């Protein structure tokens, strides 16, 4: 043992958060029936799952070694790391990261009218509507002697996204005379949030070329693997 004195032993311990966030989203989904407030938790943590997945997966090459990367894999790694850890990384929006990461992983451009991009955008805008929320001021106008009420809102709310979810059967209805938050307090909505997180992450992982890089990143990052 004497000859080992003075030698340096280095270690590395890394914690990923995206699976933990996904577990929180699933917990909220499974319990929203008895606690409707958990719908907001499911929404925000499903989005956080995707955001963390992008940040963490783009740097996950740091966690394994051995074997050579192909030119394509090296390009993915180098571009990814600059996006997440570069000088201006803190200024990059999640949407820009998503678009760039999609191009890196799949060589495809962002298409807002195709999946999984469309559902990601709906999820993102609903999450932003919660996190940057203005008060919902709903004004009504009724003319005496006539039927019907005219409604208007003082501040924007995500009506387009809510009506989209109604159109695809995720939500049953949207009562425009009440807060939109009440419309999302359902198990079906929470199931959709979790499914979007799973669909987005699977799309990214499955778009990679077959090889050691893909095998390792799926092992580390897939939401379908407990970790």
C-alpha positions, 0 to 999 in steps of 0.5 A, a space after each residue: 500500500 505504501 507505493 499507492 500513497 500520493 496517487 489520485 483517485 478520481 470519481 464522477 457522480 451524476 444525477 439525472 432529473 428527467 425520470 424523477 420529474 416524470 414520476 411526479 407527473 405520473 403520480 399527479 395523473 394517478 391521483 388527480 381524480 381525488 385532488 384536482 389541483 394535481 392537474 397543474 402539477 402534471 402539466 408543469 412536470 410533464 413539460 419539465 420532463 422534456 426540458 430536463 431530458 433535452 438538457 441531460 441527454 445532450 450531455 449524456 455522452 459524458 457518462 460512458 466511454 469505450 468504443 469509437 464514435 462515428 463521425 455522425 455521433 461525434 457531430 451530435 455530441 459536439 453540437 449538443 454540448 454547445 447548445 446546453 453548456 455554451 456561453 449563451 446557453 442560459 439565454 436559449 429558450 426551451 423551444 429553441 433547444 427543442 428545435 435544435 435538438 430535434 434537428 441534431 437527433 433526427 435531421 428533421 426540422 420542426 413541424 408545428 402541424 405534425 407530431 410530436 411537435 404539435 402536442 409539444 407546442 400545445 403542452 408548452 403554451 399551456 405550461 407557459 399560461 400557468 407559469 406566466 399567468 395573468 388574472 382571468 377577467 371574464 366580462 359578460 354583457 346581456 341585453 335586456 329583453 334578448 336571449 344570450 350573453 356575450 363574453 369577453 376576457 381582459 387578458 389572453 388565455 390559451 383558448 386555442 390550445 384548450 379547444 384543440 384538446 377538446 377537438 381531439 377528445 382529451 377534454 370534454 368541453 371548455 366553459 368560456 364563462 369560467 376559468 380554463 384551469 377547471 377544464 384541465 382537472 381531469 385524468 384524461 388531460 393528465 394522461 395526455 400530458 404524460 403521453 406527450 412527454 413519453 412520445 417526445 422523448 421516444 421520438 428523439 431516442 428512436 431517431 438516432 442511428 443504431 450503434 453504441 451511442 444509441 444503446 447507451 443513451 436509451 439505457 440512460 435516458 428512456 422514460 420506459 426504463 426505471 432508473 
